[in-house]
């Protein structure tokens, strides 16, 4: 079933995701591929707000752990 347009992650979420990836030393293309594999997506732009929010939360936790 196709995702509704309002379910698709926002550009702001995507920018935050890639900024966090950069700060943690992850290559953008690798991060996209891992996200696609995790959620069984054919294309990264299909990622939903909820899915990307979950990944952002994980990245924020990793970033906090690096500070310790």
C-alpha positions in Angstrom: 0.0 0.0 0.0 1.3 3.4 -0.9 2.2 5.8 1.9 0.2 9.0 2.3 2.1 12.1 1.5 1.6 13.4 5.0 3.3 10.3 6.4 6.6 11.0 4.4 9.4 12.5 6.5 9.9 16.2 6.2 13.0 17.9 4.7 13.8 19.2 8.1 13.9 15.7 9.5 16.1 14.5 6.7 18.5 17.4 7.3 18.7 16.6 11.0 19.2 12.9 10.2 22.1 13.7 7.9 23.6 16.3 10.2 23.7 13.8 13.0 25.2 11.1 10.7 27.9 13.6 9.8 28.6 14.4 13.4 29.0 10.8 14.2 31.2 10.1 11.2 28.7 8.1 9.1 28.8 8.5 5.3 25.4 9.8 4.0 25.0 7.1 1.4 25.8 4.4 3.9 23.3 5.9 6.3 20.6 6.0 3.6 21.2 2.4 2.6 21.1 1.2 6.2 17.8 3.1 6.7 16.3 1.6 3.6 17.4 -1.9 4.6 16.1 -1.5 8.1 12.6 -0.5 6.9 12.6 -2.5 3.7 12.3 0.6 1.5 13.1 0.7 -2.2 13.9 4.5 -2.1 15.0 6.7 0.8 12.4 9.4 0.1 9.7 6.8 1.0 10.8 6.9 4.7 8.0 8.0 7.0 8.1 10.6 9.8 7.9 7.9 12.4 10.7 5.8 10.9 13.0 8.7 10.6 12.1 10.0 14.0 13.1 6.6 15.4 16.5 6.7 13.7 17.1 10.3 14.8 16.4 9.2 18.4 19.0 6.4 18.1 21.5 8.8 16.6 20.9 11.4 19.4 21.5 8.6 22.0 24.8 7.7 20.2 25.8 11.3 20.2 25.2 11.6 23.9 27.1 8.4 24.6 30.1 9.9 22.7 30.1 12.9 25.1 30.6 10.7 28.1 
